[in-house]
Amino acid sequence: MRRTFADAYGPWALVAGASRGVGSAFAAALARRGLNLVLVARNENALEKVAREIEATAGVKVVQVVGDLAKPDIIDHITAAIAGLDIGLLVYNSGITNAGSFLELPVDGHLRQLAVNCGAQVALVHLLARRMAARGRGGLLFMSSLNALAGSPIVAAYGATKAFSLILGEGLATELGPLGIKVTVCCAGVIDGETEAAKSSKLSLFRPPAIAATRVASAALDALGRRTVVVPGLFYRIVALSLVRLLPRAMARWLMARTSRELDFGSPS
């Protein structure tokens, strides 16, 4: 008998960064697939809204964990909140885009970006993957970015953190696969509503089209257990192929630089 998604990755999933955009899209998609949810985010009001909408429409259980993933005690806070819950899937969507001149931005912002995009991710993966390994099944899904594929100004440190997620995911896919844990990394392009860049109707070679958050979440979840790296959208798959295989490295960096300068990433988080 073929196992359902909930059989493979349930009964609970934890979504980090679930209060808006693709994070809330992941939460809704997982609820439709029959998984109970632990939702983690800083914004209590936004998180409450997402949780209540899911409970009202999907009929699954939702646990809210309000906390800042940059704080040293956040893992202890999450550990206490999930005591007794059998979590079979982690979606790590939390991330900070600290965009702007590297030298002009305060160093505290760069370090906070590292804490959320890398440090908390490693800590949460270590916590939950140990439990998944003990039961012999589970899944890890990391949200990366096309910025992970080539260095770019304006978002140099951000791109480096997303490259970290990509390499971490690829390495763990091989290491944890024999333990029954499936790992997928989603390298997304511009996501609708996530940045100021996605709100512009002005499109060009260096201002690519935004892709719907629901489409990104669906593509990533469909790839779990099938592909280690997924790039949602045909346009972005062509871009990824060009950056990694077709273009010389210097040309790939030039293309990313032109695109980064063209896009408006908004204020640093």
Contacts in CASP RR format, 6 or more apart in sequence:
PFRMAT RR
TARGET T0000
AUTHOR 0000-0000-0000
METHOD contacts of the structure
MODEL  1
MRRTFADAYGPWALVAGASRGVGSAFAAALARRGLNLVLVARNENALEKV
AREIEATAGVKVVQVVGDLAKPDIIDHITAAIAGLDIGLLVYNSGITNAG
SFLELPVDGHLRQLAVNCGAQVALVHLLARRMAARGRGGLLFMSSLNALA
GSPIVAAYGATKAFSLILGEGLATELGPLGIKVTVCCAGVIDGETEAAKS
SKLSLFRPPAIAATRVASAALDALGRRTVVVPGLFYRIVALSLVRLLPRA
MARWLMARTSRELDFGSPS
4 33 0 8 1.000
5 33 0 8 1.000
5 34 0 8 1.000
5 35 0 8 1.000
5 221 0 8 1.000
6 33 0 8 1.000
6 34 0 8 1.000
6 35 0 8 1.000
8 137 0 8 1.000
8 138 0 8 1.000
8 182 0 8 1.000
9 35 0 8 1.000
9 88 0 8 1.000
9 89 0 8 1.000
9 137 0 8 1.000
9 138 0 8 1.000
9 139 0 8 1.000
9 224 0 8 1.000
10 35 0 8 1.000
10 36 0 8 1.000
10 86 0 8 1.000
10 87 0 8 1.000
10 88 0 8 1.000
10 89 0 8 1.000
10 138 0 8 1.000
11 35 0 8 1.000
11 36 0 8 1.000
11 86 0 8 1.000
11 88 0 8 1.000
12 35 0 8 1.000
12 36 0 8 1.000
12 37 0 8 1.000
12 38 0 8 1.000
12 82 0 8 1.000
12 85 0 8 1.000
12 86 0 8 1.000
12 87 0 8 1.000
12 88 0 8 1.000
12 89 0 8 1.000
13 30 0 8 1.000
13 35 0 8 1.000
13 36 0 8 1.000
13 37 0 8 1.000
13 38 0 8 1.000
13 87 0 8 1.000
13 88 0 8 1.000
13 89 0 8 1.000
13 90 0 8 1.000
13 91 0 8 1.000
14 37 0 8 1.000
14 38 0 8 1.000
14 39 0 8 1.000
14 40 0 8 1.000
14 78 0 8 1.000
14 82 0 8 1.000
14 87 0 8 1.000
14 89 0 8 1.000
14 90 0 8 1.000
14 91 0 8 1.000
14 124 0 8 1.000
14 128 0 8 1.000
15 23 0 8 1.000
15 26 0 8 1.000
15 27 0 8 1.000
15 30 0 8 1.000
15 37 0 8 1.000
15 38 0 8 1.000
15 39 0 8 1.000
15 40 0 8 1.000
15 91 0 8 1.000
15 93 0 8 1.000
16 40 0 8 1.000
16 41 0 8 1.000
16 69 0 8 1.000
16 90 0 8 1.000
16 91 0 8 1.000
16 92 0 8 1.000
16 93 0 8 1.000
16 94 0 8 1.000
16 120 0 8 1.000
16 121 0 8 1.000
16 124 0 8 1.000
17 23 0 8 1.000
17 39 0 8 1.000
17 40 0 8 1.000
17 41 0 8 1.000
17 69 0 8 1.000
17 93 0 8 1.000
17 94 0 8 1.000
17 95 0 8 1.000
18 24 0 8 1.000
18 26 0 8 1.000
18 27 0 8 1.000
18 37 0 8 1.000
18 39 0 8 1.000
18 40 0 8 1.000
18 41 0 8 1.000
18 47 0 8 1.000
18 50 0 8 1.000
18 93 0 8 1.000
19 39 0 8 1.000
19 41 0 8 1.000
19 42 0 8 1.000
19 43 0 8 1.000
19 46 0 8 1.000
19 47 0 8 1.000
19 50 0 8 1.000
20 41 0 8 1.000
20 43 0 8 1.000
20 46 0 8 1.000
20 50 0 8 1.000
21 191 0 8 1.000
21 193 0 8 1.000
21 194 0 8 1.000
21 213 0 8 1.000
22 93 0 8 1.000
22 143 0 8 1.000
22 188 0 8 1.000
22 191 0 8 1.000
22 194 0 8 1.000
22 213 0 8 1.000
22 216 0 8 1.000
22 217 0 8 1.000
23 91 0 8 1.000
23 93 0 8 1.000
23 213 0 8 1.000
23 217 0 8 1.000
24 50 0 8 1.000
24 213 0 8 1.000
25 213 0 8 1.000
25 214 0 8 1.000
25 216 0 8 1.000
25 217 0 8 1.000
26 91 0 8 1.000
26 93 0 8 1.000
26 217 0 8 1.000
26 220 0 8 1.000
26 221 0 8 1.000
27 37 0 8 1.000
27 39 0 8 1.000
27 50 0 8 1.000
27 54 0 8 1.000
28 50 0 8 1.000
28 53 0 8 1.000
28 54 0 8 1.000
28 58 0 8 1.000
28 214 0 8 1.000
28 217 0 8 1.000
29 214 0 8 1.000
29 217 0 8 1.000
29 218 0 8 1.000
29 221 0 8 1.000
30 37 0 8 1.000
30 89 0 8 1.000
30 91 0 8 1.000
30 221 0 8 1.000
31 37 0 8 1.000
31 54 0 8 1.000
31 57 0 8 1.000
31 58 0 8 1.000
31 59 0 8 1.000
31 60 0 8 1.000
31 62 0 8 1.000
32 58 0 8 1.000
33 221 0 8 1.000
34 58 0 8 1.000
34 60 0 8 1.000
35 60 0 8 1.000
35 89 0 8 1.000
36 60 0 8 1.000
36 61 0 8 1.000
36 62 0 8 1.000
36 63 0 8 1.000
36 85 0 8 1.000
37 51 0 8 1.000
37 54 0 8 1.000
37 60 0 8 1.000
37 61 0 8 1.000
37 62 0 8 1.000
37 63 0 8 1.000
38 62 0 8 1.000
38 63 0 8 1.000
38 65 0 8 1.000
38 78 0 8 1.000
38 81 0 8 1.000
38 82 0 8 1.000
38 85 0 8 1.000
38 87 0 8 1.000
39 47 0 8 1.000
39 50 0 8 1.000
39 51 0 8 1.000
39 62 0 8 1.000
39 63 0 8 1.000
39 64 0 8 1.000
39 65 0 8 1.000
40 65 0 8 1.000
40 67 0 8 1.000
40 69 0 8 1.000
40 78 0 8 1.000
40 94 0 8 1.000
41 47 0 8 1.000
41 65 0 8 1.000
41 66 0 8 1.000
41 67 0 8 1.000
41 94 0 8 1.000
42 66 0 8 1.000
42 67 0 8 1.000
42 68 0 8 1.000
42 69 0 8 1.000
44 66 0 8 1.000
47 64 0 8 1.000
47 66 0 8 1.000
48 64 0 8 1.000
51 62 0 8 1.000
51 64 0 8 1.000
54 60 0 8 1.000
54 62 0 8 1.000
55 61 0 8 1.000
55 62 0 8 1.000
63 81 0 8 1.000
63 82 0 8 1.000
63 85 0 8 1.000
65 77 0 8 1.000
65 78 0 8 1.000
65 81 0 8 1.000
65 82 0 8 1.000
67 74 0 8 1.000
67 77 0 8 1.000
68 74 0 8 1.000
69 94 0 8 1.000
69 95 0 8 1.000
69 115 0 8 1.000
69 116 0 8 1.000
69 120 0 8 1.000
70 112 0 8 1.000
70 115 0 8 1.000
70 116 0 8 1.000
70 120 0 8 1.000
74 120 0 8 1.000
75 120 0 8 1.000
75 123 0 8 1.000
75 124 0 8 1.000
75 127 0 8 1.000
78 124 0 8 1.000
78 127 0 8 1.000
79 127 0 8 1.000
86 131 0 8 1.000
86 135 0 8 1.000
87 128 0 8 1.000
87 131 0 8 1.000
87 132 0 8 1.000
88 128 0 8 1.000
88 131 0 8 1.000
88 132 0 8 1.000
88 135 0 8 1.000
88 137 0 8 1.000
88 138 0 8 1.000
88 139 0 8 1.000
89 138 0 8 1.000
89 139 0 8 1.000
89 140 0 8 1.000
89 141 0 8 1.000
89 224 0 8 1.000
90 124 0 8 1.000
90 125 0 8 1.000
90 128 0 8 1.000
90 129 0 8 1.000
90 139 0 8 1.000
90 140 0 8 1.000
90 141 0 8 1.000
91 141 0 8 1.000
91 143 0 8 1.000
92 121 0 8 1.000
92 124 0 8 1.000
92 125 0 8 1.000
92 140 0 8 1.000
92 141 0 8 1.000
92 142 0 8 1.000
92 143 0 8 1.000
92 165 0 8 1.000
93 143 0 8 1.000
94 116 0 8 1.000
94 117 0 8 1.000
94 120 0 8 1.000
94 121 0 8 1.000
95 113 0 8 1.000
95 116 0 8 1.000
95 117 0 8 1.000
95 143 0 8 1.000
95 161 0 8 1.000
95 269 0 8 1.000
96 109 0 8 1.000
96 112 0 8 1.000
96 113 0 8 1.000
96 116 0 8 1.000
96 117 0 8 1.000
96 158 0 8 1.000
96 269 0 8 1.000
97 113 0 8 1.000
97 155 0 8 1.000
97 158 0 8 1.000
97 195 0 8 1.000
97 265 0 8 1.000
97 268 0 8 1.000
97 269 0 8 1.000
98 105 0 8 1.000
98 109 0 8 1.000
98 110 0 8 1.000
98 112 0 8 1.000
98 113 0 8 1.000
98 155 0 8 1.000
98 157 0 8 1.000
98 158 0 8 1.000
98 268 0 8 1.000
98 269 0 8 1.000
99 154 0 8 1.000
99 155 0 8 1.000
99 158 0 8 1.000
99 265 0 8 1.000
99 266 0 8 1.000
99 268 0 8 1.000
100 154 0 8 1.000
100 155 0 8 1.000
100 265 0 8 1.000
100 268 0 8 1.000
101 154 0 8 1.000
102 110 0 8 1.000
102 153 0 8 1.000
102 156 0 8 1.000
102 157 0 8 1.000
105 268 0 8 1.000
109 268 0 8 1.000
110 157 0 8 1.000
113 157 0 8 1.000
113 158 0 8 1.000
113 161 0 8 1.000
113 269 0 8 1.000
114 157 0 8 1.000
114 161 0 8 1.000
117 158 0 8 1.000
117 161 0 8 1.000
117 162 0 8 1.000
117 164 0 8 1.000
117 165 0 8 1.000
118 161 0 8 1.000
118 164 0 8 1.000
118 165 0 8 1.000
121 142 0 8 1.000
121 165 0 8 1.000
121 168 0 8 1.000
122 168 0 8 1.000
125 140 0 8 1.000
125 168 0 8 1.000
125 172 0 8 1.000
128 140 0 8 1.000
129 140 0 8 1.000
129 172 0 8 1.000
129 176 0 8 1.000
129 181 0 8 1.000
132 138 0 8 1.000
132 139 0 8 1.000
132 179 0 8 1.000
132 180 0 8 1.000
132 181 0 8 1.000
133 176 0 8 1.000
133 179 0 8 1.000
133 180 0 8 1.000
133 181 0 8 1.000
136 179 0 8 1.000
136 180 0 8 1.000
136 181 0 8 1.000
137 180 0 8 1.000
137 181 0 8 1.000
138 180 0 8 1.000
138 181 0 8 1.000
138 182 0 8 1.000
139 181 0 8 1.000
139 182 0 8 1.000
139 183 0 8 1.000
139 224 0 8 1.000
139 225 0 8 1.000
140 169 0 8 1.000
140 172 0 8 1.000
140 176 0 8 1.000
140 181 0 8 1.000
140 182 0 8 1.000
140 183 0 8 1.000
140 184 0 8 1.000
141 183 0 8 1.000
141 184 0 8 1.000
141 185 0 8 1.000
141 186 0 8 1.000
141 220 0 8 1.000
141 221 0 8 1.000
141 224 0 8 1.000
142 165 0 8 1.000
142 166 0 8 1.000
142 168 0 8 1.000
142 169 0 8 1.000
142 183 0 8 1.000
142 184 0 8 1.000
142 185 0 8 1.000
142 186 0 8 1.000
143 165 0 8 1.000
143 186 0 8 1.000
143 188 0 8 1.000
143 220 0 8 1.000
144 162 0 8 1.000
144 163 0 8 1.000
144 165 0 8 1.000
144 166 0 8 1.000
144 185 0 8 1.000
144 186 0 8 1.000
144 187 0 8 1.000
144 188 0 8 1.000
145 158 0 8 1.000
145 159 0 8 1.000
145 162 0 8 1.000
145 187 0 8 1.000
145 188 0 8 1.000
145 189 0 8 1.000
146 187 0 8 1.000
146 188 0 8 1.000
146 189 0 8 1.000
146 231 0 8 1.000
146 236 0 8 1.000
146 239 0 8 1.000
146 240 0 8 1.000
146 243 0 8 1.000
147 155 0 8 1.000
147 158 0 8 1.000
147 159 0 8 1.000
147 162 0 8 1.000
147 256 0 8 1.000
148 159 0 8 1.000
148 162 0 8 1.000
148 163 0 8 1.000
148 165 0 8 1.000
148 166 0 8 1.000
148 187 0 8 1.000
149 163 0 8 1.000
149 187 0 8 1.000
149 240 0 8 1.000
149 243 0 8 1.000
149 244 0 8 1.000
149 252 0 8 1.000
149 256 0 8 1.000
150 243 0 8 1.000
150 249 0 8 1.000
150 252 0 8 1.000
150 253 0 8 1.000
150 255 0 8 1.000
150 256 0 8 1.000
151 159 0 8 1.000
151 160 0 8 1.000
151 253 0 8 1.000
151 256 0 8 1.000
152 159 0 8 1.000
152 253 0 8 1.000
152 256 0 8 1.000
152 257 0 8 1.000
152 259 0 8 1.000
152 260 0 8 1.000
153 257 0 8 1.000
153 260 0 8 1.000
153 261 0 8 1.000
154 260 0 8 1.000
154 261 0 8 1.000
154 265 0 8 1.000
155 260 0 8 1.000
155 265 0 8 1.000
162 187 0 8 1.000
165 185 0 8 1.000
166 185 0 8 1.000
166 187 0 8 1.000
166 229 0 8 1.000
169 183 0 8 1.000
169 185 0 8 1.000
169 228 0 8 1.000
170 185 0 8 1.000
170 228 0 8 1.000
170 229 0 8 1.000
171 183 0 8 1.000
172 181 0 8 1.000
172 183 0 8 1.000
173 182 0 8 1.000
173 183 0 8 1.000
173 184 0 8 1.000
173 228 0 8 1.000
176 183 0 8 1.000
177 183 0 8 1.000
182 224 0 8 1.000
182 225 0 8 1.000
183 228 0 8 1.000
184 220 0 8 1.000
184 223 0 8 1.000
184 224 0 8 1.000
184 225 0 8 1.000
184 226 0 8 1.000
184 227 0 8 1.000
184 228 0 8 1.000
184 229 0 8 1.000
184 230 0 8 1.000
185 228 0 8 1.000
185 229 0 8 1.000
185 230 0 8 1.000
186 216 0 8 1.000
186 219 0 8 1.000
186 220 0 8 1.000
186 223 0 8 1.000
186 229 0 8 1.000
186 230 0 8 1.000
186 231 0 8 1.000
186 232 0 8 1.000
187 229 0 8 1.000
187 230 0 8 1.000
187 231 0 8 1.000
187 236 0 8 1.000
187 240 0 8 1.000
188 211 0 8 1.000
188 216 0 8 1.000
188 231 0 8 1.000
188 232 0 8 1.000
188 236 0 8 1.000
189 208 0 8 1.000
189 211 0 8 1.000
189 231 0 8 1.000
189 232 0 8 1.000
189 236 0 8 1.000
189 239 0 8 1.000
190 197 0 8 1.000
190 198 0 8 1.000
190 208 0 8 1.000
190 209 0 8 1.000
190 210 0 8 1.000
190 211 0 8 1.000
190 263 0 8 1.000
191 198 0 8 1.000
191 210 0 8 1.000
191 211 0 8 1.000
191 212 0 8 1.000
191 213 0 8 1.000
191 216 0 8 1.000
192 198 0 8 1.000
192 210 0 8 1.000
192 211 0 8 1.000
192 212 0 8 1.000
192 213 0 8 1.000
193 199 0 8 1.000
193 210 0 8 1.000
193 213 0 8 1.000
194 213 0 8 1.000
195 263 0 8 1.000
195 264 0 8 1.000
195 265 0 8 1.000
195 266 0 8 1.000
196 264 0 8 1.000
196 265 0 8 1.000
196 266 0 8 1.000
197 207 0 8 1.000
197 210 0 8 1.000
197 263 0 8 1.000
197 264 0 8 1.000
197 265 0 8 1.000
197 266 0 8 1.000
198 210 0 8 1.000
199 210 0 8 1.000
200 207 0 8 1.000
200 264 0 8 1.000
203 209 0 8 1.000
204 262 0 8 1.000
206 255 0 8 1.000
206 258 0 8 1.000
206 259 0 8 1.000
206 261 0 8 1.000
206 262 0 8 1.000
206 263 0 8 1.000
207 259 0 8 1.000
207 262 0 8 1.000
207 263 0 8 1.000
208 235 0 8 1.000
208 236 0 8 1.000
208 239 0 8 1.000
208 259 0 8 1.000
209 235 0 8 1.000
211 232 0 8 1.000
211 233 0 8 1.000
211 236 0 8 1.000
215 232 0 8 1.000
215 233 0 8 1.000
216 232 0 8 1.000
219 230 0 8 1.000
219 232 0 8 1.000
219 233 0 8 1.000
220 230 0 8 1.000
220 232 0 8 1.000
223 230 0 8 1.000
231 237 0 8 1.000
231 240 0 8 1.000
242 252 0 8 1.000
242 255 0 8 1.000
243 252 0 8 1.000
243 255 0 8 1.000
243 256 0 8 1.000
244 252 0 8 1.000
247 255 0 8 1.000
END
